[in-house]
Amino acid sequence: MAQAPWEHSLQEWMLNAGADLVSESDALPITMTHQHGPAANCYITSPKIAWFDYAVDEVRDQKVLSLVLKALSRLAHWVGLGQNIIVGNFPISTNVWSNAQNALIVKACQSHTQKDTGRFIFVRNLLAYQHEQLITELQSMGFVVLPARVIYEFDLRQGMNSKPSHLMRDLSALKKSTLQVTHWAHIDDELSSRFQHLYDLIYIQKHSVYNAMYTPAFFKEMVNSQWMTALSLKNEGGEIVAFALLHQIGDTLTVPALGYIESEHGPGIYRLLFASIFKHTLENRLMLNYSSGAGDFKRKRGAQSRLEYTAVKAPHSFLNWKVRLMRWLAGKTKHMNEQDLIRRGA
C-alpha cells in the first residue's frame, strides 16, 4: 500500500471541510478547524455538527425536537465546540487504526493537552471492545467518553456463521443480475467525476449537506495512490450505475463512500451494491465495518450493532466550567447503550 496522504490541502478534497489536514508524524492524520472564517460544516471535522446540526436534518419532520437541537447547536457553538483538533482523523466517516497508531494517538493527545491552544480535543470512532486500553489512557488524561452513533459490523474473517434470508436474497439477486461488478485500482478524470456524481446524489442531495462534499480529486487520489480501491456496477449499456470506495486496514474493511442511481433497477440497486461489497468481504475473509445509518437494513442482513464513542478533552476555562460541563454530559450518558440509540432510529 502506498504511503498515506496525510499532509494535504483538505479543501481540494472536501468543499465543506472548514479544517486543515495536518500530521505530527508520517503515520497519524489530524484535522484542525480554521482559527478564523466560517465554522466547519461537515460532521467529519466537527463533532458539534455531528451531534446537533446533522441530527436536525434527520428529525426535520419532528418540529419540537428540531427546534431543541437547533438551540443546542447554538449553545455548543458558544461553548466553543466548533473550534477543535481531532486526532487520528482522516476525512472519512470511519477511521480504523493499527496498534502503532493507537500509541501515536495517545502521544498526540498528550502534546496538544500540554499546549492548551484553547481548542477542544477529540478522538472519534472508538469502540469499547476494540479500544479499551486507548480509552483508559485517554480518560487518565482528562478525556471523557461520549456515545456518538451506532455502527454495524459483518465479521466474515471465519466465513459466514449464519445466512439471514434478506442477505441470501440479495446475494441471489446479484448472481442473477445482468449488472457487471468491476474492481478499480486506477481511475481517470471521467470516472472520478462519475463517482463524485453518484456519491452526491445519495449523500448530499438525498441525505444531508453536512456530509462530506467530496470533489472528484478526492476519489481519484484515494484510488490512484493505492490508499483505497473502488468497486462499481455497470449496466448492460456499460454505464456505471453504482460504486463504493473500499478502504482496508489490516483485516478490517470500511466503505468511506458509495453512490448509485435509485431509478436504475428500482429500489433494489442498493441491495445489489451491498451484496457486491459483502461478497468481496467474504472472499477476502475480512471484517466489514459498515459505518452507521440504514440500521434496519443492516440488522436484517446479520450485522452486529456496536455503540461508537467520541472522546473529548475540554480546554482550560474560568472556574474550569468547560471541563465540568463535559463531565456532566458524560455522567448523563454513561449508561446509554446501542439499543437506546436504535430505538431512536439508529
Disulfide bonds with the S-S distance in Angstrom:
none
